[in-house]
Amino acid sequence: MDIASAIENRRSIRKFDPDHIMSQQEEDRLIQLAMLSPTAFNIQHWRFVLVKDRGLRQQIREVAWNQAQVTDASLLVVLCADLKAWRKDPVRYWRNASKEVQDFMVPAIHQYYGEHAQFQRDECMRSCGLAAQTLMLAAQGMGYDSCPMDGFDFDAVGRLIQLPDDHIITLFVVIGKGLQPALVRGGQLAMDEVRIVDRFDR
């Protein structure tokens, strides 16, 4: 499927075939593609928690408004981020670059994030949003449906997956074989309302 078709056909699906099993090769391919998503300073702070244990999936469903897609989708991805990835051996993010690039980028990471907790969190949210979209478009291209989710108790899910103290949960992405078509699009805004050239009118 070409990129434009994947974008046009990707819809949020909430009813999945609970009996469909995704192959390990398909699962690996999805994560490989998601890992190509951009991150500032190449720090790659997303962490893809693939919840496979059926009992754990059920526990997560119970703190996610009992939404069926949590247990019925072939894949539940809890998209997390390491808030402190910027300081965890940052040389590795630029190991393939020239020494000149390394000497510039590695100190720049510390300068940008060092004492700025809000920057750290904001960057995690941006990066995970980009990764989630990549994951959903990759799934669409592979013939799967998906749905991004934030309707759950973040703290409760964090406890269930034993989230480290320096990580945050950003959203879920569920992926599988949809059992029904998406609803009619609720209503797209006109391009003139969302496209601003140069400046907002006052």
C-alpha positions in Angstrom: 0.0 0.0 0.0 1.4 3.4 -0.9 1.8 6.1 1.8 -1.2 8.2 0.7 -3.5 5.2 0.7 -2.3 4.2 4.2 -3.0 7.7 5.5 -6.4 7.8 3.9 -7.5 4.3 5.0 -6.2 4.4 8.5 -9.1 4.7 10.9 -9.6 4.1 14.6 -11.1 0.6 14.9 -12.4 -0.7 18.2 -13.8 -4.1 17.4 -11.2 -6.8 16.7 -11.1 -10.5 15.9 -9.9 -11.9 19.3 -8.8 -15.2 17.7 -6.4 -13.6 15.2 -2.7 -14.1 16.1 -0.1 -11.9 14.6 3.1 -13.7 13.5 6.4 -12.9 15.3 7.7 -11.8 11.9 4.9 -9.3 11.5 5.3 -8.0 15.1 9.0 -7.6 14.6 8.4 -5.7 11.4 6.0 -3.3 13.0 8.4 -2.4 15.7 11.3 -2.2 13.3 9.4 0.4 11.3 8.2 2.3 14.4 11.9 2.5 15.5 12.6 4.6 12.4 10.4 7.4 13.7 12.3 10.7 14.3 13.4 11.8 17.8 15.2 15.0 18.7 18.9 14.5 19.1 18.3 10.9 18.0 17.8 9.8 21.6 15.1 7.2 20.7 13.5 7.4 24.1 10.3 5.5 23.1 9.8 2.1 24.7 7.3 -0.3 23.2 5.8 -2.5 25.9 4.0 -5.4 24.1 1.5 -6.9 26.5 1.1 -10.5 25.6 0.1 -12.1 28.9 -3.6 -12.7 28.7 -4.1 -12.2 32.4 -2.2 -8.9 32.4 -4.2 -7.8 29.3 -7.4 -8.5 31.3 -6.1 -6.5 34.3 -5.3 -3.6 32.0 -8.7 -3.8 30.4 -10.3 -3.4 33.9 -8.5 -0.1 34.4 -9.2 1.0 30.8 -13.0 1.5 31.1 -13.4 -2.2 30.2 -12.7 -1.4 26.5 -12.8 -4.6 24.6 -10.0 -3.7 22.2 -7.5 -3.9 25.0 -7.9 -7.7 25.2 -9.3 -8.5 21.7 -6.7 -6.8 19.5 -3.8 -9.0 18.3 -1.3 -6.6 19.8 -1.5 -4.1 22.7 1.4 -1.7 22.7 1.8 0.5 25.8 3.9 3.3 24.3 6.2 4.6 27.1 9.2 6.9 27.1 12.4 7.2 29.1 12.5 10.7 30.5 16.2 10.4 31.2 17.3 8.8 28.0 19.1 12.0 27.2 21.7 11.3 29.9 22.0 7.5 29.6 25.2 7.0 27.6 24.3 9.5 24.9 27.4 8.7 22.8 25.6 5.6 21.6 23.0 7.7 19.8 25.7 9.1 17.6 28.1 6.2 17.4 28.0 6.0 13.6 28.6 9.7 13.1 31.9 11.4 12.5 33.9 12.5 15.5 33.1 16.1 14.5 29.4 15.5 14.7 29.7 13.5 17.9 31.7 16.3 19.6 28.9 18.7 18.8 25.8 16.7 19.3 26.6 14.8 22.6 27.3 18.0 24.7 24.3 19.7 23.0 22.0 17.0 24.4 23.1 17.8 28.0 22.8 21.5 27.4 19.3 21.3 26.0 17.7 18.8 28.5 20.0 19.1 31.6 17.9 21.3 33.9 14.7 21.4 31.9 12.3 18.7 33.2 9.5 20.2 31.1 11.6 19.9 27.9 12.3 16.3 28.8 8.6 15.5 29.1 7.5 17.5 26.1 10.0 15.7 23.9 8.8 12.3 25.1 5.3 13.2 24.2 6.3 14.5 20.8 8.4 11.5 20.0 5.9 8.9 21.1 3.2 10.7 19.1 5.3 10.4 16.0 6.1 6.7 16.8 2.5 5.9 17.3 1.5 7.3 14.0 4.4 5.4 12.3 3.2 2.2 14.0 -0.4 2.7 12.9 0.5 3.5 9.3 2.8 0.6 9.2 0.0 -1.6 10.5 -2.3 -0.3 7.8 0.2 -1.0 5.1 0.4 -4.6 6.4 -3.3 -5.1 6.2 -4.0 -4.5 9.9 -6.3 -2.0 11.7 -5.4 0.0 14.7 -6.6 2.5 17.3 -4.7 5.0 19.5 -6.0 5.1 23.1 -5.7 7.2 26.2 -8.9 6.1 27.9 -7.2 4.3 30.9 -5.9 4.9 34.3 -2.2 5.8 33.6 -1.1 5.2 37.2 -2.8 1.8 37.5 -1.3 0.7 34.2 2.1 1.9 35.3 1.9 -0.3 38.3 0.7 -3.3 36.3 3.6 -3.1 33.8 6.1 -2.1 36.6 6.9 1.1 34.9 10.3 2.5 36.0 10.2 5.8 38.0 12.0 7.7 35.2 9.6 6.6 32.5 6.1 7.8 31.5 3.2 6.2 29.6 2.1 8.3 26.7 -0.7 6.2 25.0 -1.8 2.8 23.9 -1.9 1.5 20.3 -3.9 -1.6 19.6 -3.5 -3.5 16.4 -5.3 -6.4 14.8 -7.9 -7.6 12.3 -11.0 -5.3 12.5 -14.4 -7.0 12.6 -16.4 -4.0 11.4 -15.7 -1.0 9.2 -15.0 2.4 10.8 -17.8 4.8 11.4 -18.4 7.6 8.9 -15.8 10.3 9.6 -17.3 12.6 12.2 -16.6 15.7 10.3 -13.4 17.1 8.9 -12.8 20.8 9.4 -12.4 22.9 6.2 -8.8 23.4 5.1 -9.2 27.2 5.4 -9.9 26.8 9.1 -6.7 24.8 9.9 -4.2 26.2 7.3 -2.7 29.4 8.4 -0.2 31.2 6.1 2.5 33.2 7.9 0.4 34.6 10.8 -2.9 34.2 12.6 -5.4 37.0 11.9 -6.1 39.1 15.0 
